[in-house]
Structure formats: C-alpha cells, structure tokens
Amino acid sequence: MVYDLQLAKGDICEDPTGLLVRVEDIDVYDYIHFSVIESSTRGFDETESGELSRVAFAYRFTKLGNMCKEEIKK
C-alpha cells in the first residue's frame, strides 16, 4: 500500500537500510530528484544524487522531516 507522500524541497528521508537522502526537486513528470547524504564530523556531506518516480520513492523511503542548512550545521 502506498500512502500519499507529501514531499517538499529539503525534506530528509530514510530507507530501511538507513540510507539518508535529501529531496532536491520534484519535476513536472512527478520524479523526485534527491541527494544521498551521510553524516560526518562536520555535519552532513552530499555524496551522490539520483531520481525516482514518486511511487517508487514512497515505497522505499520514509520522510523524517525538513531540515534547512542552518539546522544541519548544528
């Protein structure tokens, strides 16, 4: 079952393996563009990017919240 996942730019999501991603954009074709992020001693580092359809993204990821850059730096 897929729930209507409400996403916005900057949302942080996690999959069951612990992979963290940040939503970068949602295009007119309903594809989610995201960056993979991983924690480091200075905060978060963006390492890779990708895209998935909204349906595929909703099956894989759970929304954790929306974090602006100021919150991530803390």
MODELLER restraints for C-alpha pairs under 7 A, 6 or more apart:
rsr = mdl.restraints
at = mdl.atoms
rsr.add(forms.Gaussian(group=physical.xy_distance, feature=features.Distance(at['CA:2:A'], at['CA:58:A']), mean=6.62, stdev=0.5))
rsr.add(forms.Gaussian(group=physical.xy_distance, feature=features.Distance(at['CA:2:A'], at['CA:59:A']), mean=6.49, stdev=0.5))
rsr.add(forms.Gaussian(group=physical.xy_distance, feature=features.Distance(at['CA:5:A'], at['CA:58:A']), mean=6.20, stdev=0.5))
rsr.add(forms.Gaussian(group=physical.xy_distance, feature=features.Distance(at['CA:8:A'], at['CA:23:A']), mean=6.88, stdev=0.5))
rsr.add(forms.Gaussian(group=physical.xy_distance, feature=features.Distance(at['CA:9:A'], at['CA:23:A']), mean=5.17, stdev=0.5))
rsr.add(forms.Gaussian(group=physical.xy_distance, feature=features.Distance(at['CA:9:A'], at['CA:24:A']), mean=5.22, stdev=0.5))
rsr.add(forms.Gaussian(group=physical.xy_distance, feature=features.Distance(at['CA:9:A'], at['CA:25:A']), mean=5.62, stdev=0.5))
rsr.add(forms.Gaussian(group=physical.xy_distance, feature=features.Distance(at['CA:10:A'], at['CA:22:A']), mean=5.78, stdev=0.5))
rsr.add(forms.Gaussian(group=physical.xy_distance, feature=features.Distance(at['CA:10:A'], at['CA:23:A']), mean=5.23, stdev=0.5))
rsr.add(forms.Gaussian(group=physical.xy_distance, feature=features.Distance(at['CA:10:A'], at['CA:24:A']), mean=6.17, stdev=0.5))
rsr.add(forms.Gaussian(group=physical.xy_distance, feature=features.Distance(at['CA:10:A'], at['CA:66:A']), mean=5.54, stdev=0.5))
rsr.add(forms.Gaussian(group=physical.xy_distance, feature=features.Distance(at['CA:10:A'], at['CA:67:A']), mean=6.16, stdev=0.5))
rsr.add(forms.Gaussian(group=physical.xy_distance, feature=features.Distance(at['CA:10:A'], at['CA:68:A']), mean=6.60, stdev=0.5))
rsr.add(forms.Gaussian(group=physical.xy_distance, feature=features.Distance(at['CA:11:A'], at['CA:22:A']), mean=5.60, stdev=0.5))
rsr.add(forms.Gaussian(group=physical.xy_distance, feature=features.Distance(at['CA:11:A'], at['CA:23:A']), mean=5.32, stdev=0.5))
rsr.add(forms.Gaussian(group=physical.xy_distance, feature=features.Distance(at['CA:11:A'], at['CA:65:A']), mean=5.41, stdev=0.5))
rsr.add(forms.Gaussian(group=physical.xy_distance, feature=features.Distance(at['CA:11:A'], at['CA:66:A']), mean=4.07, stdev=0.5))
rsr.add(forms.Gaussian(group=physical.xy_distance, feature=features.Distance(at['CA:11:A'], at['CA:67:A']), mean=6.41, stdev=0.5))
rsr.add(forms.Gaussian(group=physical.xy_distance, feature=features.Distance(at['CA:12:A'], at['CA:20:A']), mean=6.84, stdev=0.5))
rsr.add(forms.Gaussian(group=physical.xy_distance, feature=features.Distance(at['CA:12:A'], at['CA:21:A']), mean=5.69, stdev=0.5))
rsr.add(forms.Gaussian(group=physical.xy_distance, feature=features.Distance(at['CA:12:A'], at['CA:22:A']), mean=4.59, stdev=0.5))
rsr.add(forms.Gaussian(group=physical.xy_distance, feature=features.Distance(at['CA:12:A'], at['CA:23:A']), mean=6.54, stdev=0.5))
rsr.add(forms.Gaussian(group=physical.xy_distance, feature=features.Distance(at['CA:12:A'], at['CA:63:A']), mean=6.13, stdev=0.5))
rsr.add(forms.Gaussian(group=physical.xy_distance, feature=features.Distance(at['CA:12:A'], at['CA:64:A']), mean=5.48, stdev=0.5))
rsr.add(forms.Gaussian(group=physical.xy_distance, feature=features.Distance(at['CA:12:A'], at['CA:65:A']), mean=5.41, stdev=0.5))
rsr.add(forms.Gaussian(group=physical.xy_distance, feature=features.Distance(at['CA:12:A'], at['CA:66:A']), mean=5.80, stdev=0.5))
rsr.add(forms.Gaussian(group=physical.xy_distance, feature=features.Distance(at['CA:12:A'], at['CA:67:A']), mean=6.85, stdev=0.5))
rsr.add(forms.Gaussian(group=physical.xy_distance, feature=features.Distance(at['CA:13:A'], at['CA:20:A']), mean=5.73, stdev=0.5))
rsr.add(forms.Gaussian(group=physical.xy_distance, feature=features.Distance(at['CA:13:A'], at['CA:21:A']), mean=5.35, stdev=0.5))
rsr.add(forms.Gaussian(group=physical.xy_distance, feature=features.Distance(at['CA:13:A'], at['CA:22:A']), mean=6.41, stdev=0.5))
rsr.add(forms.Gaussian(group=physical.xy_distance, feature=features.Distance(at['CA:13:A'], at['CA:61:A']), mean=5.79, stdev=0.5))
rsr.add(forms.Gaussian(group=physical.xy_distance, feature=features.Distance(at['CA:13:A'], at['CA:62:A']), mean=5.28, stdev=0.5))
rsr.add(forms.Gaussian(group=physical.xy_distance, feature=features.Distance(at['CA:13:A'], at['CA:63:A']), mean=4.27, stdev=0.5))
rsr.add(forms.Gaussian(group=physical.xy_distance, feature=features.Distance(at['CA:13:A'], at['CA:64:A']), mean=5.15, stdev=0.5))
rsr.add(forms.Gaussian(group=physical.xy_distance, feature=features.Distance(at['CA:14:A'], at['CA:20:A']), mean=4.60, stdev=0.5))
rsr.add(forms.Gaussian(group=physical.xy_distance, feature=features.Distance(at['CA:14:A'], at['CA:21:A']), mean=6.38, stdev=0.5))
rsr.add(forms.Gaussian(group=physical.xy_distance, feature=features.Distance(at['CA:14:A'], at['CA:61:A']), mean=5.19, stdev=0.5))
rsr.add(forms.Gaussian(group=physical.xy_distance, feature=features.Distance(at['CA:14:A'], at['CA:62:A']), mean=5.32, stdev=0.5))
rsr.add(forms.Gaussian(group=physical.xy_distance, feature=features.Distance(at['CA:14:A'], at['CA:63:A']), mean=6.57, stdev=0.5))
rsr.add(forms.Gaussian(group=physical.xy_distance, feature=features.Distance(at['CA:14:A'], at['CA:64:A']), mean=6.88, stdev=0.5))
rsr.add(forms.Gaussian(group=physical.xy_distance, feature=features.Distance(at['CA:15:A'], at['CA:60:A']), mean=5.66, stdev=0.5))
rsr.add(forms.Gaussian(group=physical.xy_distance, feature=features.Distance(at['CA:15:A'], at['CA:61:A']), mean=4.43, stdev=0.5))
rsr.add(forms.Gaussian(group=physical.xy_distance, feature=features.Distance(at['CA:15:A'], at['CA:62:A']), mean=6.17, stdev=0.5))
rsr.add(forms.Gaussian(group=physical.xy_distance, feature=features.Distance(at['CA:20:A'], at['CA:36:A']), mean=5.95, stdev=0.5))
rsr.add(forms.Gaussian(group=physical.xy_distance, feature=features.Distance(at['CA:20:A'], at['CA:37:A']), mean=5.49, stdev=0.5))
rsr.add(forms.Gaussian(group=physical.xy_distance, feature=features.Distance(at['CA:20:A'], at['CA:38:A']), mean=6.51, stdev=0.5))
rsr.add(forms.Gaussian(group=physical.xy_distance, feature=features.Distance(at['CA:21:A'], at['CA:34:A']), mean=6.18, stdev=0.5))
rsr.add(forms.Gaussian(group=physical.xy_distance, feature=features.Distance(at['CA:21:A'], at['CA:35:A']), mean=5.39, stdev=0.5))
rsr.add(forms.Gaussian(group=physical.xy_distance, feature=features.Distance(at['CA:21:A'], at['CA:36:A']), mean=4.33, stdev=0.5))
rsr.add(forms.Gaussian(group=physical.xy_distance, feature=features.Distance(at['CA:21:A'], at['CA:37:A']), mean=5.40, stdev=0.5))
rsr.add(forms.Gaussian(group=physical.xy_distance, feature=features.Distance(at['CA:22:A'], at['CA:34:A']), mean=5.41, stdev=0.5))
rsr.add(forms.Gaussian(group=physical.xy_distance, feature=features.Distance(at['CA:22:A'], at['CA:35:A']), mean=5.26, stdev=0.5))
rsr.add(forms.Gaussian(group=physical.xy_distance, feature=features.Distance(at['CA:22:A'], at['CA:36:A']), mean=6.49, stdev=0.5))
rsr.add(forms.Gaussian(group=physical.xy_distance, feature=features.Distance(at['CA:22:A'], at['CA:37:A']), mean=6.90, stdev=0.5))
rsr.add(forms.Gaussian(group=physical.xy_distance, feature=features.Distance(at['CA:23:A'], at['CA:32:A']), mean=6.85, stdev=0.5))
rsr.add(forms.Gaussian(group=physical.xy_distance, feature=features.Distance(at['CA:23:A'], at['CA:33:A']), mean=6.13, stdev=0.5))
rsr.add(forms.Gaussian(group=physical.xy_distance, feature=features.Distance(at['CA:23:A'], at['CA:34:A']), mean=4.45, stdev=0.5))
rsr.add(forms.Gaussian(group=physical.xy_distance, feature=features.Distance(at['CA:23:A'], at['CA:35:A']), mean=6.66, stdev=0.5))
rsr.add(forms.Gaussian(group=physical.xy_distance, feature=features.Distance(at['CA:24:A'], at['CA:33:A']), mean=5.47, stdev=0.5))
rsr.add(forms.Gaussian(group=physical.xy_distance, feature=features.Distance(at['CA:24:A'], at['CA:34:A']), mean=4.95, stdev=0.5))
rsr.add(forms.Gaussian(group=physical.xy_distance, feature=features.Distance(at['CA:24:A'], at['CA:35:A']), mean=6.73, stdev=0.5))
rsr.add(forms.Gaussian(group=physical.xy_distance, feature=features.Distance(at['CA:25:A'], at['CA:32:A']), mean=6.08, stdev=0.5))
rsr.add(forms.Gaussian(group=physical.xy_distance, feature=features.Distance(at['CA:25:A'], at['CA:33:A']), mean=5.08, stdev=0.5))
rsr.add(forms.Gaussian(group=physical.xy_distance, feature=features.Distance(at['CA:25:A'], at['CA:34:A']), mean=6.94, stdev=0.5))
rsr.add(forms.Gaussian(group=physical.xy_distance, feature=features.Distance(at['CA:26:A'], at['CA:32:A']), mean=4.70, stdev=0.5))
rsr.add(forms.Gaussian(group=physical.xy_distance, feature=features.Distance(at['CA:26:A'], at['CA:33:A']), mean=6.09, stdev=0.5))
rsr.add(forms.Gaussian(group=physical.xy_distance, feature=features.Distance(at['CA:30:A'], at['CA:53:A']), mean=6.19, stdev=0.5))
rsr.add(forms.Gaussian(group=physical.xy_distance, feature=features.Distance(at['CA:30:A'], at['CA:54:A']), mean=5.91, stdev=0.5))
rsr.add(forms.Gaussian(group=physical.xy_distance, feature=features.Distance(at['CA:31:A'], at['CA:51:A']), mean=6.39, stdev=0.5))
rsr.add(forms.Gaussian(group=physical.xy_distance, feature=features.Distance(at['CA:31:A'], at['CA:52:A']), mean=5.54, stdev=0.5))
rsr.add(forms.Gaussian(group=physical.xy_distance, feature=features.Distance(at['CA:31:A'], at['CA:53:A']), mean=4.29, stdev=0.5))
rsr.add(forms.Gaussian(group=physical.xy_distance, feature=features.Distance(at['CA:31:A'], at['CA:54:A']), mean=5.59, stdev=0.5))
rsr.add(forms.Gaussian(group=physical.xy_distance, feature=features.Distance(at['CA:32:A'], at['CA:51:A']), mean=5.35, stdev=0.5))
rsr.add(forms.Gaussian(group=physical.xy_distance, feature=features.Distance(at['CA:32:A'], at['CA:52:A']), mean=5.38, stdev=0.5))
rsr.add(forms.Gaussian(group=physical.xy_distance, feature=features.Distance(at['CA:32:A'], at['CA:53:A']), mean=5.93, stdev=0.5))
rsr.add(forms.Gaussian(group=physical.xy_distance, feature=features.Distance(at['CA:32:A'], at['CA:54:A']), mean=5.93, stdev=0.5))
rsr.add(forms.Gaussian(group=physical.xy_distance, feature=features.Distance(at['CA:33:A'], at['CA:50:A']), mean=5.81, stdev=0.5))
rsr.add(forms.Gaussian(group=physical.xy_distance, feature=features.Distance(at['CA:33:A'], at['CA:51:A']), mean=4.33, stdev=0.5))
rsr.add(forms.Gaussian(group=physical.xy_distance, feature=features.Distance(at['CA:33:A'], at['CA:52:A']), mean=6.82, stdev=0.5))
rsr.add(forms.Gaussian(group=physical.xy_distance, feature=features.Distance(at['CA:34:A'], at['CA:49:A']), mean=5.55, stdev=0.5))
rsr.add(forms.Gaussian(group=physical.xy_distance, feature=features.Distance(at['CA:34:A'], at['CA:50:A']), mean=5.46, stdev=0.5))
rsr.add(forms.Gaussian(group=physical.xy_distance, feature=features.Distance(at['CA:34:A'], at['CA:51:A']), mean=5.99, stdev=0.5))
rsr.add(forms.Gaussian(group=physical.xy_distance, feature=features.Distance(at['CA:35:A'], at['CA:46:A']), mean=6.25, stdev=0.5))
rsr.add(forms.Gaussian(group=physical.xy_distance, feature=features.Distance(at['CA:35:A'], at['CA:48:A']), mean=5.63, stdev=0.5))
rsr.add(forms.Gaussian(group=physical.xy_distance, feature=features.Distance(at['CA:35:A'], at['CA:49:A']), mean=4.10, stdev=0.5))
rsr.add(forms.Gaussian(group=physical.xy_distance, feature=features.Distance(at['CA:35:A'], at['CA:50:A']), mean=6.39, stdev=0.5))
rsr.add(forms.Gaussian(group=physical.xy_distance, feature=features.Distance(at['CA:36:A'], at['CA:46:A']), mean=5.83, stdev=0.5))
rsr.add(forms.Gaussian(group=physical.xy_distance, feature=features.Distance(at['CA:36:A'], at['CA:47:A']), mean=5.85, stdev=0.5))
rsr.add(forms.Gaussian(group=physical.xy_distance, feature=features.Distance(at['CA:36:A'], at['CA:48:A']), mean=5.15, stdev=0.5))
rsr.add(forms.Gaussian(group=physical.xy_distance, feature=features.Distance(at['CA:36:A'], at['CA:49:A']), mean=5.77, stdev=0.5))
rsr.add(forms.Gaussian(group=physical.xy_distance, feature=features.Distance(at['CA:37:A'], at['CA:44:A']), mean=6.12, stdev=0.5))
rsr.add(forms.Gaussian(group=physical.xy_distance, feature=features.Distance(at['CA:37:A'], at['CA:45:A']), mean=5.49, stdev=0.5))
rsr.add(forms.Gaussian(group=physical.xy_distance, feature=features.Distance(at['CA:37:A'], at['CA:46:A']), mean=4.51, stdev=0.5))
rsr.add(forms.Gaussian(group=physical.xy_distance, feature=features.Distance(at['CA:37:A'], at['CA:47:A']), mean=6.04, stdev=0.5))
rsr.add(forms.Gaussian(group=physical.xy_distance, feature=features.Distance(at['CA:38:A'], at['CA:44:A']), mean=5.56, stdev=0.5))
rsr.add(forms.Gaussian(group=physical.xy_distance, feature=features.Distance(at['CA:38:A'], at['CA:45:A']), mean=5.57, stdev=0.5))
rsr.add(forms.Gaussian(group=physical.xy_distance, feature=features.Distance(at['CA:38:A'], at['CA:46:A']), mean=6.74, stdev=0.5))
rsr.add(forms.Gaussian(group=physical.xy_distance, feature=features.Distance(at['CA:39:A'], at['CA:45:A']), mean=6.33, stdev=0.5))
rsr.add(forms.Gaussian(group=physical.xy_distance, feature=features.Distance(at['CA:43:A'], at['CA:72:A']), mean=6.22, stdev=0.5))
rsr.add(forms.Gaussian(group=physical.xy_distance, feature=features.Distance(at['CA:43:A'], at['CA:73:A']), mean=5.64, stdev=0.5))
rsr.add(forms.Gaussian(group=physical.xy_distance, feature=features.Distance(at['CA:44:A'], at['CA:72:A']), mean=6.84, stdev=0.5))
